[in-house]
């Protein structure tokens, strides 16, 4: 999709009510491939890449959470979608919830998966990446940075080799600006003061073994009026990789209700 802001890459599968899937920091639409295939049996499923990630435009000056919020709103408008459900992983969930706060009439339902409601709930490693000097050091020491990521991979997700290979591929397509600005703005984001204002039905999915975002963020999601939260004791930050069938079943079950949350 060509816009005044740049080229937005997205993939689409299926027919039916629209569902838009949003990836997390350092990720891309590819994390959603199995979920897209599952949901496409009943929905028209879109998965897009944020500015500076995957195959979307990197020739920009700004890659902040606010830019991604505007991107999703513009994406919905340009496709002529009246109302869509948004499901976001990690940073993508923070964006999805923010879109619902800004444009509730455009959002049927929101799903947050391992998402920070408060940016300060990020792990120490991600907090360090939000510091300009440390982000620059990591970016300019790729061997050390990749070695550190590989060391933490087995504690991050069960299919850690698959995740590490996906991560390296996605890292090769981002810039220092998109790397730093996105995580820095996410760290500074705090939706806690606004959760009582959320009018859109919300569901949350959090892995209790998450070492990237504090799974205690699920308690904040529970404070959203009418929100439903699933805690997965066997999953970490990437439940779509740790337990694809179970995760996709949860997504489908939570999406199938109407705007009032019923089935």
N, C-alpha and C positions, 0 to 999 in steps of 0.2 A: 504494500500500500504506500503510495507516494503522497506525502503531506508537505505543507509549507515548512514544517519543522525537520523533515528528513524522511527517509524510507523506513517503514515499520514492517518487519517480517512477522508473518503469522501462518499457522497451519489450521486447517478446518476439516472436520469429519462429521458425517451424520446429518440427519434431518430432524426437525422438531424445535422445541423451545431452545433459545440460545443459552449456552453456558460458556463463560470465559475463564480460562485457567491462567494463573499468573505465577511465574517462577520466583525463586528466592535469589539472594545475593550470590554472585559468581555463577549462577545457573543459566538455563535457557529453557525453551519450550520442550526440549527433549526429555526432561524429567517426567513429563505428563503423557508420554506416548501410550503406555499401557492403559492409563486412566481414560484417555481419549477414545481408545478402541472400545473400552467397556461402555462408556457413557453414550457413544455414538449410536448405540442400538435404540436409544430413546430420545436423544437430544442432538441438536446441532452444536458441536463443541469446537470452540476456538482456543488456540494456545498461542500467545504472542511473546515476542522478545522485547524487553524494555530497552530504551535507548542505551546504546553502549554495550549491550549484551547479545549473545547469539549472533544473529545476522541482521539485527536492526542497526540503524545509522550510528556511527561513532564520531561523525564529523560535527560535533556539537561542543558547546562550552559548558553546558550544565547537565548533570546526571544525578539529580537529587530526587528524593522520594516525591516531592511536590511535582516534579516534572513527570514522574511516572503516573501520578494521579491524573494529571491533565491528559496524558497520553491515552489512558483507558477511557476517559470521558469522550475524548475526540474519536477514538476508535469506535465506540458505541454509536456516536452520532453519524460518522461517515458511512457506516454499514447500514444505517437506517433502522437500527434495532431500537424498539420502543422500550423494552425492559429485559434485562439479562440477569442471570445468577452469576456471581463472581466467586471463584474458589482460588485462594492464594496460599502458596507455601512460603513460610518464613516472611521475608520482606514483602512478598507478593500478597500475603494475607493482611499485612499492615496497610498496603496500598488499597486492597479491596474494601476494607473497613472504612478507610478514609474517603473512598469514592461514595460509599453509602451515606456517610455523614454529609458530604458536599452535595450529592445529587440523589437523594433517596428515591425520587420518582423514576430513576433509571435502573434501579437495582431491586430485583425480586427477592434474592436471598444471598447471604454471604457465608462462605466457609473459610475459616482460618485454620491453617495446618502448621503447628509448631511456630506460630507467629508471635513476635514481640509486640505487646500492647505498650509497654514502656521500653524505650531503647536501651535503658541501663540494664535490662535483663539479658543482654547479650553475653556470651562467654568472654573470658579474659582475652582470648586470641582475637576475637572480633573487635573488642574494645581497643586493643592495641592497633589494629588495622585502621581504626578511626582517628588515630593520632597522626598528623601530617608527617612528622619526621620518621615515625616507625613505618608508615605506609610506603614512604619513598624508599626507605632502607629495604623493606621486603620486596618491593617491585624491582629494585636494582640488584637484588641478590636472589635470582630465580632458583638457583640450585638449592640454597639453604631453605627457601620458602617451600619448595616442592618436597624436600626431604622432611620438613616438619609436618606438612599435610599428610604425607604418606605414613608417617609415624602415628598420627592420630586417627587415620582412616579405620583401622580395625575396631576402634572404640566408638566410631561414629555411626556405622551401618553394617549390617550383616554381610551383604555382597560388596565388601569394601573395595575389592579390586575393580569391580564394575564402576563403582562410584568414583574412584580415583582416576580412572581412564576418562570418564565423562567430565570430571573436573578439569583435567589437563586440557582437554579439547576446548572447553568453554573458556579457560584462562587464556588460551592462545588467541582468542578473538576479542579480548577487552583491552582497554588502555588504562594508563595510570589514572587518568581523570575519572573514568567510570568506576574503576576499582575503589578509589578513595572517596570521591564525593558521595557515592551511593551509601557506603557503610557509615560515613561520617554523619550524613543527614538522618540515617536510620537510628543511629545512636542518640541523636538529639530529639528524635520524635517521641512524644508522650501523648497517647490517646486516652489515658486514664481519666482526665477531667471531663471527657466528652462521652464516655460510654453510656451514661444514663440518657443521652440524647439520641441514641441509635434507635430508629423506628423500624428498620428492616430486620426480618428474621435472621438470626445468626446461629451457626453451629461451629463448634471448635473440635479439632482432633489434635491431641498432644501425646507424644511418646514419653513415657516416664523415664526412659533412658537417654533423653535428649541432653547432649553435652554442648550444644551450640546456643540454644535459647532455653532459659530457665522454664521447665514445664509448669512451674508455679504460676505462669502467666494465664493458665487455664482458669484460675480462680477469678481473674479479672474479667475474662470472657463470660463466666457464669453470672457476673453482676449486670450484664446487658439484659434488659427486660426480655423474658421469653427465650433466652439463649439455651441451647443444648450443647453439652460438652461430653466428648468421649475420651477417656484416658486409656492409653494402650501400654500396659506394663512390659510388653515384649518388644516394643519399638523405640527407636531413637528419634533423631531429627528428621529422618527420611522414611516415614512409614510407607510411602509408595514404593520404596525399594525393599524395606524390611519384610513387609507382608502385603504384596500387591493384591491378592484376591480379597483379603479382609479389608484392606484400605478402600479399594474400589467399591466394595459392597457398602461400606459406611457412607461413602460419598453419594452413591446412588440412592440409598435409603433416606439420607438427609435432604437430598434435592427433590425427591418426588412429592413432598408436601407442597401445598399452596402457600400463598403469602401469609396466611394465618397460621402456618405451621402444621395444618392438618394433612391427612393422607387422602 
